[in-house]
């Protein structure tokens, strides 16, 4: 019985490890590593600009801030969100990343 439970827990644990979110600071520290890769980030919306169903909003976690390009509408300032999308690197000047964004494929507002 214990072996069966162990055999069921191992695949479940492996499945859940792929569901974690990436820290924004890690993306900004090495944008080339995440270039054209899908990521999930979580944080609070600090700025948002939207018109009709498209817009841009900024998400901040404890490690940094990143802009998210949306074609699905934007959440309001102060909302807690989980964003899934593709990283588009900007430029790197003297070790700082500028213009790195996430092109969102989905976002969920969390309360």
WOPE-V834533 format. One record per backbone hydrogen bond with DSSP energy under -1.0 kcal/mol. CO is the residue of the C=O (numbers start at 0). NH is the residue of the N-H. Records with the same first field share a line. If there is no record, write none. Layout:
CO->NH + NH
This chain:
0->4
1->5
2->6
3->7
4->8
5->9
7->11
8->12
9->13
10->14
11->15
12->16
15->18
22->26
23->27
24->28
25->29
29->32
33->36
36->86
38->84
39->21
40->82
42->80
43->59
44->77
46->57
48->55
50->53
52->72
53->50
54->69
55->48
56->67
57->45
58->65
59->43
63->60
65->58
66->101
67->56
68->103
69->54
75->78
78->44
79->109
80->42
81->107
82->40
83->104 + 105
84->38
85->102
86->35
87->100
90->97
92->95
95->92
97->90
100->87
101->68
102->85
105->83
107->81
